[in-house]
């Protein structure tokens, strides 16, 4: 009976092994790398991993190499189409050029989330539980 329930566990990742993947984490980081392994908790091992940051029409990459990701931190996992990967209309620039813009955008987003959380707490009675990255 269990074999009749497809794609509901980490076993559905078997077809993704040895393929280039995009992983978006709870803290907003976007990682590109080759999926080498996973376990029953959806912990992932990525090889040749780069972290990409974006700003406007540009992106930058920071090399991380071998990367172990705890499964509970994964928001999205998707395969990268190698035929279309080079067709993106973005310009690659040095990481140092974009890092300041990326850091500023992250701080602005955090401020907006704190303001929203405070309004929901004061006016709507929502609790203020959760931490950074729990917005997904």
N, CA, C and O atoms as a GROMACS GRO file, in nm:
protein
  544
    1UNK      N    1   0.082  -0.120   0.000
    1UNK     CA    2   0.000   0.000   0.000
    1UNK      C    3   0.086   0.126   0.000
    1UNK      O    4   0.052   0.225  -0.064
    2UNK      N    5   0.199   0.122   0.073
    2UNK     CA    6   0.285   0.240   0.078
    2UNK      C    7   0.340   0.277  -0.058
    2UNK      O    8   0.364   0.395  -0.084
    3UNK      N    9   0.361   0.180  -0.145
    3UNK     CA   10   0.417   0.210  -0.276
    3UNK      C   11   0.318   0.283  -0.367
    3UNK      O   12   0.356   0.333  -0.473
    4UNK      N   13   0.193   0.291  -0.326
    4UNK     CA   14   0.092   0.361  -0.405
    4UNK      C   15   0.086   0.510  -0.374
    4UNK      O   16   0.010   0.584  -0.437
    5UNK      N   17   0.166   0.556  -0.276
    5UNK     CA   18   0.166   0.696  -0.238
    5UNK      C   19   0.296   0.759  -0.285
    5UNK      O   20   0.394   0.763  -0.211
    6UNK      N   21   0.298   0.809  -0.408
    6UNK     CA   22   0.424   0.863  -0.463
    6UNK      C   23   0.452   1.006  -0.417
    6UNK      O   24   0.360   1.081  -0.386
    7UNK      N   25   0.581   1.042  -0.413
    7UNK     CA   26   0.627   1.180  -0.397
    7UNK      C   27   0.580   1.248  -0.269
    7UNK      O   28   0.556   1.369  -0.270
    8UNK      N   29   0.565   1.174  -0.160
    8UNK     CA   30   0.523   1.238  -0.036
    8UNK      C   31   0.633   1.235   0.069
    8UNK      O   32   0.613   1.288   0.179
    9UNK      N   33   0.746   1.176   0.039
    9UNK     CA   34   0.855   1.170   0.134
    9UNK      C   35   0.984   1.216   0.067
    9UNK      O   36   0.985   1.252  -0.051
   10UNK      N   37   1.091   1.212   0.144
   10UNK     CA   38   1.219   1.251   0.086
   10UNK      C   39   1.264   1.153  -0.022
   10UNK      O   40   1.357   1.182  -0.097
   11UNK      N   41   1.199   1.037  -0.030
   11UNK     CA   42   1.230   0.940  -0.135
   11UNK      C   43   1.206   0.994  -0.274
   11UNK      O   44   1.260   0.942  -0.372
   12UNK      N   45   1.124   1.097  -0.284
   12UNK     CA   46   1.098   1.156  -0.415
   12UNK      C   47   1.219   1.234  -0.466
   12UNK      O   48   1.218   1.280  -0.581
   13UNK      N   49   1.320   1.250  -0.385
   13UNK     CA   50   1.441   1.322  -0.427
   13UNK      C   51   1.538   1.234  -0.504
   13UNK      O   52   1.638   1.282  -0.556
   14UNK      N   53   1.508   1.104  -0.513
   14UNK     CA   54   1.602   1.012  -0.576
   14UNK      C   55   1.634   1.050  -0.720
   14UNK      O   56   1.746   1.030  -0.765
   15UNK      N   57   1.538   1.105  -0.792
   15UNK     CA   58   1.561   1.146  -0.931
   15UNK      C   59   1.643   1.274  -0.942
   15UNK      O   60   1.690   1.308  -1.051
   16UNK      N   61   1.661   1.344  -0.831
   16UNK     CA   62   1.733   1.471  -0.832
   16UNK      C   63   1.883   1.456  -0.803
   16UNK      O   64   1.960   1.549  -0.823
   17UNK      N   65   1.923   1.338  -0.758
   17UNK     CA   66   2.063   1.317  -0.724
   17UNK      C   67   2.149   1.331  -0.850
   17UNK      O   68   2.111   1.285  -0.958
   18UNK      N   69   2.262   1.394  -0.835
   18UNK     CA   70   2.358   1.422  -0.943
   18UNK      C   71   2.306   1.522  -1.046
   18UNK      O   72   2.351   1.524  -1.160
   19UNK      N   73   2.212   1.605  -1.005
   19UNK     CA   74   2.160   1.710  -1.092
   19UNK      C   75   2.183   1.846  -1.027
   19UNK      O   76   2.187   1.856  -0.904
   20UNK      N   77   2.197   1.948  -1.108
   20UNK     CA   78   2.216   2.084  -1.055
   20UNK      C   79   2.083   2.135  -1.004
   20UNK      O   80   1.982   2.132  -1.074
   21UNK      N   81   2.085   2.183  -0.878
   21UNK     CA   82   1.962   2.223  -0.811
   21UNK      C   83   1.974   2.366  -0.758
   21UNK      O   84   2.084   2.417  -0.732
   22UNK      N   85   1.858   2.429  -0.742
   22UNK     CA   86   1.846   2.557  -0.673
   22UNK      C   87   1.779   2.527  -0.540
   22UNK      O   88   1.675   2.463  -0.536
   23UNK      N   89   1.838   2.574  -0.431
   23UNK     CA   90   1.780   2.557  -0.299
   23UNK      C   91   1.763   2.695  -0.238
   23UNK      O   92   1.859   2.772  -0.229
   24UNK      N   93   1.641   2.727  -0.196
   24UNK     CA   94   1.615   2.852  -0.125
   24UNK      C   95   1.593   2.816   0.021
   24UNK      O   96   1.511   2.731   0.054
   25UNK      N   97   1.667   2.883   0.108
   25UNK     CA   98   1.662   2.855   0.250
   25UNK      C   99   1.570   2.951   0.323
   25UNK      O  100   1.531   3.055   0.270
   26UNK      N  101   1.534   2.915   0.446
   26UNK     CA  102   1.444   2.998   0.526
   26UNK      C  103   1.498   3.137   0.549
   26UNK      O  104   1.421   3.232   0.561
   27UNK      N  105   1.629   3.152   0.556
   27UNK     CA  106   1.686   3.284   0.578
   27UNK      C  107   1.699   3.365   0.448
   27UNK      O  108   1.751   3.476   0.449
   28UNK      N  109   1.650   3.308   0.337
   28UNK     CA  110   1.646   3.381   0.210
   28UNK      C  111   1.763   3.354   0.118
   28UNK      O  112   1.762   3.400   0.004
   29UNK      N  113   1.864   3.280   0.163
   29UNK     CA  114   1.978   3.252   0.076
   29UNK      C  115   1.936   3.162  -0.038
   29UNK      O  116   1.850   3.075  -0.024
   30UNK      N  117   1.999   3.184  -0.152
   30UNK     CA  118   1.972   3.104  -0.273
   30UNK      C  119   2.101   3.032  -0.310
   30UNK      O  120   2.201   3.096  -0.344
   31UNK      N  121   2.098   2.900  -0.306
   31UNK     CA  122   2.215   2.819  -0.332
   31UNK      C  123   2.197   2.740  -0.459
   31UNK      O  124   2.090   2.684  -0.485
   32UNK      N  125   2.302   2.735  -0.540
   32UNK     CA  126   2.305   2.654  -0.661
   32UNK      C  127   2.415   2.550  -0.642
   32UNK      O  128   2.527   2.584  -0.606
   33UNK      N  129   2.382   2.423  -0.666
   33UNK     CA  130   2.482   2.320  -0.652
   33UNK      C  131   2.430   2.186  -0.701
   33UNK      O  132   2.312   2.172  -0.733
   34UNK      N  133   2.518   2.089  -0.706
   34UNK     CA  134   2.482   1.954  -0.750
   34UNK      C  135   2.442   1.872  -0.628
   34UNK      O  136   2.520   1.857  -0.535
   35UNK      N  137   2.320   1.820  -0.628
   35UNK     CA  138   2.271   1.737  -0.518
   35UNK      C  139   2.343   1.604  -0.520
   35UNK      O  140   2.332   1.528  -0.616
   36UNK      N  141   2.418   1.575  -0.414
   36UNK     CA  142   2.494   1.450  -0.406
   36UNK      C  143   2.428   1.348  -0.316
   36UNK      O  144   2.439   1.228  -0.340
   37UNK      N  145   2.359   1.394  -0.211
   37UNK     CA  146   2.299   1.299  -0.118
   37UNK      C  147   2.188   1.366  -0.039
   37UNK      O  148   2.179   1.489  -0.034
   38UNK      N  149   2.104   1.285   0.023
   38UNK     CA  150   1.997   1.331   0.111
   38UNK      C  151   1.964   1.217   0.206
   38UNK      O  152   2.008   1.104   0.185
   39UNK      N  153   1.887   1.246   0.309
   39UNK     CA  154   1.844   1.140   0.400
   39UNK      C  155   1.694   1.149   0.425
   39UNK      O  156   1.624   1.227   0.359
   40UNK      N  157   1.644   1.070   0.520
   40UNK     CA  158   1.499   1.063   0.544
   40UNK      C  159   1.444   1.192   0.602
   40UNK      O  160   1.322   1.211   0.603
   41UNK      N  161   1.530   1.281   0.650
   41UNK     CA  162   1.486   1.409   0.704
   41UNK      C  163   1.498   1.521   0.601
   41UNK      O  164   1.478   1.638   0.633
   42UNK      N  165   1.531   1.486   0.479
   42UNK     CA  166   1.552   1.580   0.369
   42UNK      C  167   1.672   1.670   0.394
   42UNK      O  168   1.680   1.779   0.339
   43UNK      N  169   1.767   1.625   0.479
   43UNK     CA  170   1.895   1.693   0.486
   43UNK      C  171   1.964   1.673   0.352
   43UNK      O  172   1.958   1.563   0.296
   44UNK      N  173   2.029   1.776   0.301
   44UNK     CA  174   2.085   1.771   0.167
   44UNK      C  175   2.236   1.794   0.169
   44UNK      O  176   2.287   1.868   0.253
   45UNK      N  177   2.306   1.730   0.077
   45UNK     CA  178   2.447   1.757   0.054
   45UNK      C  179   2.460   1.809  -0.088
   45UNK      O  180   2.428   1.739  -0.184
   46UNK      N  181   2.508   1.934  -0.101
   46UNK     CA  182   2.530   1.995  -0.231
   46UNK      C  183   2.680   2.006  -0.255
   46UNK      O  184   2.757   2.038  -0.164
   47UNK      N  185   2.720   1.978  -0.378
   47UNK     CA  186   2.860   1.989  -0.417
   47UNK      C  187   2.874   2.103  -0.518
   47UNK      O  188   2.779   2.135  -0.589
   48UNK      N  189   2.991   2.164  -0.524
   48UNK     CA  190   3.016   2.278  -0.613
   48UNK      C  191   2.913   2.388  -0.591
   48UNK      O  192   2.859   2.443  -0.686
   49UNK      N  193   2.887   2.418  -0.466
   49UNK     CA  194   2.781   2.510  -0.429
   49UNK      C  195   2.827   2.655  -0.438
   49UNK      O  196   2.937   2.691  -0.396
   50UNK      N  197   2.739   2.738  -0.495
   50UNK     CA  198   2.758   2.883  -0.494
   50UNK      C  199   2.633   2.947  -0.437
   50UNK      O  200   2.522   2.899  -0.458
   51UNK      N  201   2.652   3.055  -0.364
   51UNK     CA  202   2.540   3.135  -0.315
   51UNK      C  203   2.524   3.253  -0.409
   51UNK      O  204   2.621   3.324  -0.438
   52UNK      N  205   2.402   3.274  -0.458
   52UNK     CA  206   2.378   3.385  -0.548
   52UNK      C  207   2.300   3.494  -0.476
   52UNK      O  208   2.209   3.467  -0.398
   53UNK      N  209   2.339   3.618  -0.505
   53UNK     CA  210   2.262   3.733  -0.460
   53UNK      C  211   2.225   3.813  -0.584
   53UNK      O  212   2.297   3.814  -0.683
   54UNK      N  213   2.112   3.881  -0.576
   54UNK     CA  214   2.058   3.955  -0.691
   54UNK      C  215   2.030   4.099  -0.651
   54UNK      O  216   1.994   4.128  -0.537
   55UNK      N  217   2.048   4.188  -0.748
   55UNK     CA  218   2.008   4.328  -0.731
   55UNK      C  219   1.987   4.386  -0.870
   55UNK      O  220   2.079   4.391  -0.952
   56UNK      N  221   1.866   4.430  -0.895
   56UNK     CA  222   1.834   4.486  -1.027
   56UNK      C  223   1.857   4.384  -1.137
   56UNK      O  224   1.803   4.274  -1.132
   57UNK      N  225   1.936   4.420  -1.236
   57UNK     CA  226   1.964   4.332  -1.349
   57UNK      C  227   2.097   4.258  -1.333
   57UNK      O  228   2.153   4.210  -1.431
   58UNK      N  229   2.146   4.248  -1.210
   58UNK     CA  230   2.276   4.187  -1.188
   58UNK      C  231   2.268   4.078  -1.081
   58UNK      O  232   2.178   4.078  -0.996
   59UNK      N  233   2.363   3.986  -1.087
   59UNK     CA  234   2.376   3.886  -0.983
   59UNK      C  235   2.524   3.862  -0.957
   59UNK      O  236   2.610   3.890  -1.041
   60UNK      N  237   2.552   3.808  -0.838
   60UNK     CA  238   2.689   3.776  -0.801
   60UNK      C  239   2.689   3.642  -0.729
   60UNK      O  240   2.588   3.602  -0.670
   61UNK      N  241   2.802   3.573  -0.736
   61UNK     CA  242   2.812   3.442  -0.674
   61UNK      C  243   2.928   3.438  -0.576
   61UNK      O  244   3.032   3.499  -0.597
   62UNK      N  245   2.905   3.363  -0.468
   62UNK     CA  246   3.009   3.338  -0.369
   62UNK      C  247   3.026   3.187  -0.358
   62UNK      O  248   2.929   3.115  -0.331
   63UNK      N  249   3.147   3.140  -0.378
   63UNK     CA  250   3.177   2.996  -0.379
   63UNK      C  251   3.174   2.940  -0.238
   63UNK      O  252   3.235   2.996  -0.147
   64UNK      N  253   3.102   2.827  -0.219
   64UNK     CA  254   3.097   2.759  -0.089
   64UNK      C  255   3.147   2.615  -0.098
   64UNK      O  256   3.179   2.556   0.005
   65UNK      N  257   3.154   2.557  -0.217
   65UNK     CA  258   3.202   2.419  -0.230
   65UNK      C  259   3.101   2.317  -0.181
   65UNK      O  260   2.986   2.318  -0.224
   66UNK      N  261   3.144   2.229  -0.091
   66UNK     CA  262   3.056   2.126  -0.035
   66UNK      C  263   2.971   2.188   0.074
   66UNK      O  264   3.023   2.256   0.163
   67UNK      N  265   2.839   2.165   0.069
   67UNK     CA  266   2.746   2.234   0.158
   67UNK      C  267   2.646   2.134   0.214
   67UNK      O  268   2.582   2.061   0.138
   68UNK      N  269   2.632   2.128   0.344
   68UNK     CA  270   2.534   2.043   0.411
   68UNK      C  271   2.420   2.131   0.460
   68UNK      O  272   2.443   2.230   0.530
   69UNK      N  273   2.297   2.095   0.422
   69UNK     CA  274   2.180   2.176   0.456
   69UNK      C  275   2.085   2.092   0.540
   69UNK      O  276   2.045   1.982   0.499
   70UNK      N  277   2.048   2.143   0.656
   70UNK     CA  278   1.949   2.077   0.740
   70UNK      C  279   1.812   2.089   0.672
   70UNK      O  280   1.772   2.198   0.631
   71UNK      N  281   1.741   1.978   0.661
   71UNK     CA  282   1.617   1.974   0.585
   71UNK      C  283   1.512   2.074   0.628
   71UNK      O  284   1.436   2.123   0.544
   72UNK      N  285   1.504   2.105   0.757
   72UNK     CA  286   1.401   2.197   0.804
   72UNK      C  287   1.424   2.340   0.757
   72UNK      O  288   1.335   2.424   0.769
   73UNK      N  289   1.542   2.368   0.704
   73UNK     CA  290   1.572   2.503   0.655
   73UNK      C  291   1.543   2.522   0.508
   73UNK      O  292   1.559   2.633   0.456
   74UNK      N  293   1.500   2.417   0.439
   74UNK     CA  294   1.473   2.425   0.296
   74UNK      C  295   1.331   2.475   0.272
   74UNK      O  296   1.234   2.418   0.323
   75UNK      N  297   1.320   2.581   0.195
   75UNK     CA  298   1.189   2.634   0.156
   75UNK      C  299   1.151   2.580   0.018
   75UNK      O  300   1.037   2.540  -0.005
   76UNK      N  301   1.249   2.580  -0.072
   76UNK     CA  302   1.223   2.538  -0.209
   76UNK      C  303   1.345   2.463  -0.262
   76UNK      O  304   1.459   2.500  -0.236
   77UNK      N  305   1.318   2.358  -0.336
   77UNK     CA  306   1.422   2.281  -0.403
   77UNK      C  307   1.375   2.257  -0.545
   77UNK      O  308   1.268   2.201  -0.567
   78UNK      N  309   1.455   2.299  -0.641
   78UNK     CA  310   1.416   2.281  -0.779
   78UNK      C  311   1.534   2.254  -0.869
   78UNK      O  312   1.645   2.300  -0.843
   79UNK      N  313   1.510   2.178  -0.974
   79UNK     CA  314   1.616   2.145  -1.069
   79UNK      C  315   1.639   2.262  -1.163
   79UNK      O  316   1.544   2.327  -1.207
   80UNK      N  317   1.765   2.287  -1.194
   80UNK     CA  318   1.802   2.393  -1.288
   80UNK      C  319   1.813   2.332  -1.426
   80UNK      O  320   1.884   2.233  -1.446
   81UNK      N  321   1.743   2.391  -1.521
   81UNK     CA  322   1.749   2.345  -1.660
   81UNK      C  323   1.880   2.395  -1.721
   81UNK      O  324   1.895   2.514  -1.746
   82UNK      N  325   1.971   2.305  -1.745
   82UNK     CA  326   2.104   2.343  -1.794
   82UNK      C  327   2.100   2.406  -1.933
   82UNK      O  328   2.187   2.486  -1.968
   83UNK      N  329   1.998   2.371  -2.012
   83UNK     CA  330   1.985   2.429  -2.146
   83UNK      C  331   1.946   2.576  -2.140
   83UNK      O  332   1.982   2.654  -2.228
   84UNK      N  333   1.873   2.615  -2.034
   84UNK     CA  334   1.824   2.753  -2.024
   84UNK      C  335   1.902   2.837  -1.924
   84UNK      O  336   1.881   2.958  -1.913
   85UNK      N  337   1.993   2.774  -1.851
   85UNK     CA  338   2.064   2.845  -1.745
   85UNK      C  339   2.142   2.965  -1.797
   85UNK      O  340   2.146   3.068  -1.730
   86UNK      N  341   2.202   2.953  -1.912
   86UNK     CA  342   2.283   3.063  -1.966
   86UNK      C  343   2.201   3.169  -2.038
   86UNK      O  344   2.256   3.270  -2.081
   87UNK      N  345   2.072   3.146  -2.052
   87UNK     CA  346   1.985   3.240  -2.123
   87UNK      C  347   1.927   3.349  -2.034
   87UNK      O  348   1.848   3.430  -2.081
   88UNK      N  349   1.964   3.353  -1.906
   88UNK     CA  350   1.906   3.452  -1.817
   88UNK      C  351   1.956   3.592  -1.856
   88UNK      O  352   2.074   3.609  -1.886
   89UNK      N  353   1.866   3.691  -1.855
   89UNK     CA  354   1.904   3.826  -1.899
   89UNK      C  355   1.968   3.909  -1.788
   89UNK      O  356   1.944   4.029  -1.779
   90UNK      N  357   2.049   3.846  -1.704
   90UNK     CA  358   2.114   3.916  -1.595
   90UNK      C  359   2.265   3.920  -1.619
   90UNK      O  360   2.322   3.830  -1.681
   91UNK      N  361   2.328   4.024  -1.569
   91UNK     CA  362   2.472   4.040  -1.585
   91UNK      C  363   2.541   3.995  -1.457
   91UNK      O  364   2.503   4.035  -1.347
   92UNK      N  365   2.643   3.911  -1.471
   92UNK     CA  366   2.718   3.867  -1.354
   92UNK      C  367   2.824   3.971  -1.320
   92UNK      O  368   2.900   4.014  -1.407
   93UNK      N  369   2.828   4.009  -1.192
   93UNK     CA  370   2.926   4.105  -1.144
   93UNK      C  371   3.000   4.045  -1.024
   93UNK      O  372   2.965   3.938  -0.975
   94UNK      N  373   3.102   4.115  -0.979
   94UNK     CA  374   3.179   4.070  -0.864
   94UNK      C  375   3.093   4.074  -0.738
   94UNK      O  376   3.010   4.163  -0.720
   95UNK      N  377   3.114   3.976  -0.651
   95UNK     CA  378   3.034   3.965  -0.529
   95UNK      C  379   3.044   4.090  -0.442
   95UNK      O  380   2.945   4.133  -0.383
   96UNK      N  381   3.162   4.148  -0.434
   96UNK     CA  382   3.181   4.267  -0.350
   96UNK      C  383   3.098   4.386  -0.398
   96UNK      O  384   3.061   4.472  -0.319
   97UNK      N  385   3.070   4.390  -0.526
   97UNK     CA  386   2.990   4.501  -0.582
   97UNK      C  387   2.847   4.495  -0.531
   97UNK      O  388   2.788   4.599  -0.500
   98UNK      N  389   2.790   4.376  -0.522
   98UNK     CA  390   2.649   4.362  -0.484
   98UNK      C  391   2.627   4.338  -0.335
   98UNK      O  392   2.515   4.356  -0.287
   99UNK      N  393   2.727   4.298  -0.262
   99UNK     CA  394   2.705   4.258  -0.123
   99UNK      C  395   2.648   4.370  -0.038
   99UNK      O  396   2.563   4.345   0.048
  100UNK      N  397   2.693   4.494  -0.059
  100UNK     CA  398   2.640   4.606   0.019
  100UNK      C  399   2.492   4.630  -0.011
  100UNK      O  400   2.413   4.652   0.081
  101UNK      N  401   2.455   4.624  -0.139
  101UNK     CA  402   2.314   4.640  -0.176
  101UNK      C  403   2.230   4.527  -0.117
  101UNK      O  404   2.120   4.550  -0.067
  102UNK      N  405   2.281   4.406  -0.124
  102UNK     CA  406   2.209   4.290  -0.072
  102UNK      C  407   2.189   4.302   0.080
  102UNK      O  408   2.080   4.273   0.131
  103UNK      N  409   2.292   4.342   0.150
  103UNK     CA  410   2.285   4.358   0.295
  103UNK      C  411   2.183   4.466   0.332
  103UNK      O  412   2.106   4.450   0.427
  104UNK      N  413   2.182   4.577   0.257
  104UNK     CA  414   2.088   4.685   0.284
  104UNK      C  415   1.944   4.639   0.259
  104UNK      O  416   1.855   4.670   0.338
  105UNK      N  417   1.920   4.566   0.150
  105UNK     CA  418   1.786   4.514   0.123
  105UNK      C  419   1.740   4.420   0.232
  105UNK      O  420   1.623   4.422   0.270
  106UNK      N  421   1.830   4.336   0.284
  106UNK     CA  422   1.795   4.242   0.392
  106UNK      C  423   1.757   4.318   0.519
  106UNK      O  424   1.663   4.279   0.588
  107UNK      N  425   1.831   4.424   0.551
  107UNK     CA  426   1.800   4.504   0.669
  107UNK      C  427   1.666   4.575   0.654
  107UNK      O  428   1.588   4.582   0.749
  108UNK      N  429   1.638   4.628   0.534
  108UNK     CA  430   1.509   4.694   0.510
  108UNK      C  431   1.395   4.595   0.523
  108UNK      O  432   1.290   4.627   0.580
  109UNK      N  433   1.413   4.475   0.470
  109UNK     CA  434   1.309   4.373   0.479
  109UNK      C  435   1.285   4.333   0.624
  109UNK      O  436   1.170   4.316   0.666
  110UNK      N  437   1.391   4.319   0.700
  110UNK     CA  438   1.378   4.285   0.842
  110UNK      C  439   1.301   4.394   0.916
  110UNK      O  440   1.216   4.364   1.000
  111UNK      N  441   1.330   4.520   0.885
  111UNK     CA  442   1.257   4.631   0.946
  111UNK      C  443   1.109   4.629   0.912
  111UNK      O  444   1.025   4.651   0.998
  112UNK      N  445   1.078   4.603   0.784
  112UNK     CA  446   0.937   4.594   0.744
  112UNK      C  447   0.866   4.480   0.816
  112UNK      O  448   0.751   4.495   0.859
  113UNK      N  449   0.933   4.366   0.830
  113UNK     CA  450   0.873   4.251   0.898
  113UNK      C  451   0.850   4.279   1.046
  113UNK      O  452   0.749   4.238   1.102
  114UNK      N  453   0.944   4.349   1.110
  114UNK     CA  454   0.927   4.385   1.250
  114UNK      C  455   0.810   4.481   1.269
  114UNK      O  456   0.733   4.468   1.364
  115UNK      N  457   0.798   4.578   1.178
  115UNK     CA  458   0.686   4.672   1.183
  115UNK      C  459   0.553   4.599   1.165
  115UNK      O  460   0.457   4.623   1.238
  116UNK      N  461   0.549   4.510   1.066
  116UNK     CA  462   0.427   4.432   1.042
  116UNK      C  463   0.392   4.347   1.163
  116UNK      O  464   0.276   4.339   1.202
  117UNK      N  465   0.492   4.283   1.221
  117UNK     CA  466   0.470   4.199   1.338
  117UNK      C  467   0.416   4.280   1.456
  117UNK      O  468   0.326   4.235   1.527
  118UNK      N  469   0.470   4.400   1.475
  118UNK     CA  470   0.425   4.486   1.585
  118UNK      C  471   0.280   4.529   1.564
  118UNK      O  472   0.202   4.529   1.659
  119UNK      N  473   0.244   4.566   1.441
  119UNK     CA  474   0.106   4.607   1.411
  119UNK      C  475   0.011   4.490   1.432
  119UNK      O  476  -0.096   4.506   1.491
  120UNK      N  477   0.048   4.372   1.384
  120UNK     CA  478  -0.038   4.255   1.402
  120UNK      C  479  -0.053   4.221   1.550
  120UNK      O  480  -0.160   4.177   1.592
  121UNK      N  481   0.050   4.241   1.627
  121UNK     CA  482   0.046   4.213   1.770
  121UNK      C  483  -0.045   4.311   1.843
  121UNK      O  484  -0.129   4.271   1.923
  122UNK      N  485  -0.028   4.442   1.814
  122UNK     CA  486  -0.102   4.545   1.885
  122UNK      C  487  -0.247   4.558   1.840
  122UNK      O  488  -0.335   4.579   1.923
  123UNK      N  489  -0.272   4.544   1.711
  123UNK     CA  490  -0.406   4.572   1.659
  123UNK      C  491  -0.490   4.448   1.636
  123UNK      O  492  -0.612   4.456   1.642
  124UNK      N  493  -0.428   4.334   1.609
  124UNK     CA  494  -0.505   4.215   1.573
  124UNK      C  495  -0.490   4.102   1.674
  124UNK      O  496  -0.558   4.000   1.662
  125UNK      N  497  -0.403   4.118   1.773
  125UNK     CA  498  -0.390   4.016   1.876
  125UNK      C  499  -0.303   3.897   1.839
  125UNK      O  500  -0.307   3.794   1.907
  126UNK      N  501  -0.226   3.908   1.732
  126UNK     CA  502  -0.137   3.799   1.694
  126UNK      C  503  -0.022   3.790   1.795
  126UNK      O  504   0.014   3.890   1.858
  127UNK      N  505   0.034   3.671   1.810
  127UNK     CA  506   0.150   3.658   1.898
  127UNK      C  507   0.276   3.693   1.822
  127UNK      O  508   0.276   3.698   1.698
  128UNK      N  509   0.384   3.717   1.895
  128UNK     CA  510   0.511   3.758   1.835
  128UNK      C  511   0.612   3.643   1.838
  128UNK      O  512   0.732   3.666   1.853
  129UNK      N  513   0.564   3.521   1.822
  129UNK     CA  514   0.654   3.406   1.822
  129UNK      C  515   0.723   3.395   1.688
  129UNK      O  516   0.689   3.462   1.591
  130UNK      N  517   0.822   3.307   1.684
  130UNK     CA  518   0.896   3.285   1.561
  130UNK      C  519   1.025   3.366   1.565
  130UNK      O  520   1.047   3.450   1.652
  131UNK      N  521   1.108   3.337   1.468
  131UNK     CA  522   1.236   3.405   1.464
  131UNK      C  523   1.272   3.441   1.322
  131UNK      O  524   1.187   3.438   1.232
  132UNK      N  525   1.396   3.474   1.303
  132UNK     CA  526   1.441   3.513   1.170
  132UNK      C  527   1.425   3.397   1.074
  132UNK      O  528   1.463   3.284   1.105
  133UNK      N  529   1.369   3.425   0.959
  133UNK     CA  530   1.352   3.322   0.858
  133UNK      C  531   1.224   3.242   0.871
  133UNK      O  532   1.198   3.154   0.789
  134UNK      N  533   1.144   3.272   0.972
  134UNK     CA  534   1.020   3.196   0.989
  134UNK      C  535   0.904   3.254   0.908
  134UNK      O  536   0.791   3.210   0.923
  135UNK      N  537   0.932   3.351   0.822
  135UNK     CA  538   0.826   3.413   0.743
  135UNK      C  539   0.774   3.327   0.630
  135UNK      O  540   0.673   3.362   0.569
  136UNK      N  541   0.840   3.218   0.601
  136UNK     CA  542   0.795   3.135   0.489
  136UNK      C  543   0.686   3.043   0.532
  136UNK      O  544   0.635   2.966   0.451
   0.00000   0.00000   0.00000
